[in-house]
Amino acid sequence: MSNILSLIVSVSYILLVLGCSALIARHQGNRSEFSRKFVHIMVGNWVFITPWFTSLWAVALVPAAFVIINALSIRFAFFTSMAREHEDYETVYYALSMLLLSSAAFALGWRELSFIGLLTMAYGDGFAALVGKRWGKHHPFSFAPDKTLEGSITVAASAFIVTLACVMVFPELRAQYEPWLTMGVIPALVAVLAAFVELTAGHGCDNLSLPISTGIGASLLLRYSSVGLYVYLLLALSILLIAYGRKAITEDGIVAAILTAATLYTFANVWIGISLLLFFVAGSVVSAISNDAKRAGERRQISGSARNWKQVICNSLPASAAMWIAQFSTEKNVALLICFCVFAAACADTFSSEIGMLGGGRVLSLTTLRPTPHGTSGGVSLLGLAAGLLGSALLAVPSIVQFGFKGFVFVCLLGMCGTLIDSILGSSIQQRFKDRKGQLMDVPAYARQQVSAGIAHIGNSAVNLLSLCAVCILAYAASGVIIP
């Protein structure tokens, strides 16, 4: 009965908010930015109803329904008070964040995950837009010229207050650490994270990146704080800032990398954390090596060497997902083995691609066994395969501590399997275009060029993700060889 009552209250509340926003919009000219922000701020308060739910399906039902409704509204304009002249998917991302965070918070029993994430999005992002528009005069951020200092301060202040309030209300969050840490340092770190995430997000993605990043970041700090964690994060941040100075990673890539590092260190162990940093450093080093042959091959690929959030996520999500799933099972050692294999495969693929393009030897497509130009996805060479084996072996070294020499061999072999799978997918399903000589390449030769081979919208990042997911499946299926 409590689930049914909670659903009725949830739907009634959200419909009431939408009704009020419609009245506000009509009063102010039918399409009002204020009415949008009214909905943005007030709908976030739905999180206060979530403690009444007793079943996961009930918690997920309301936001899941509004994901669908908001998607349809973009097409059919159900809620004009929430619409903009040039509509994007902000409202869909908002509802999706509610779905993901409320469901995860219920399943894990981490109440702060949804409260901090969703309320920071509602109040921080909502009020930041109003403050920035009304009083924002300073634009000091070169990577976010449309964002104001005043708006960023608003986001940070909101995140700090929300985090502090959760610590004060939820006794389990302040039970194991000193008050200066839980009520001072951690809220301040969450505030900095929230402000930076809001600055780096674009095209409405802050409704997804801001709540998920702050919710996960705050939860990990509040539940797993240790000297080791802070030292590790400081080391990771230092490496990322050096890489950023050399244009090897973007601002949003830094956010994704820090959250990945925190997740893997807390849920796995220090050796998995070292594997992540080793992969990033080694990958950045080999990417920086260049010659005429490599520069010619790179012209056939997606331009830009800096890793963005998509590339970071596609190379680390399978490992992070394995550790999240391990929280609900007793097979943590299997998850650790999978993580080692994932990073070995990612490093093997990076070494194979970056070093392989340095040579002038023959390049073959794995699917057709025919020669293909340097730099074309799916092509392999002897130098590239040797480099892939080196990269896989390098990232298999940390696994020795956990699984011994037998584990090293296992991880090294799975890493090589990963780069071969990546090559097969790259030459079969990745979208490619023909140049003026009729040869395939990853980038279009001219604007609006049609895909000549592969599947449209399946790019290199998607292929990386799919190949690493395949490595996860193979590692899990064969884990009995290492873990009885």
JOWOMO-V731278 format. One line per field, one symbol per residue. phi: phi as a letter, one per 30 degrees, with the letter a starting at -180 (. if undefined). A space follows every 10 residues. Layout:
phi = ???
This chain:
phi = .ddddddddd dddddddddd dddddddcji bcddddddde dddededdde dddcbdeddd dddddddddd dddddchdcd dcccdcdbce dddddddedd ddddddddic ddeddddddd dddddddddd ddddbdbcbd cddbddccdd dddddddddd dddddddddc dddcdcbded ddcbddeddd ddeddddddd dbhidddcdd ddddddeddd ddcbeadddd dddddddddd dddddcicac dddddddddd dddddddcad ddddeddddd dddddddddb addddddddc cddjcddcdd ddddcbeedd dddddddcbc cdddddddde dddddddddd dedddedddc ddccdddchc dbdejdejdb bddddddddd dddeddeddd edbidddede ddddddeddd ddddddcccd dbbcddcicd adcddadidd dcaiceiccd dddedddddd dedddddcdd dcce
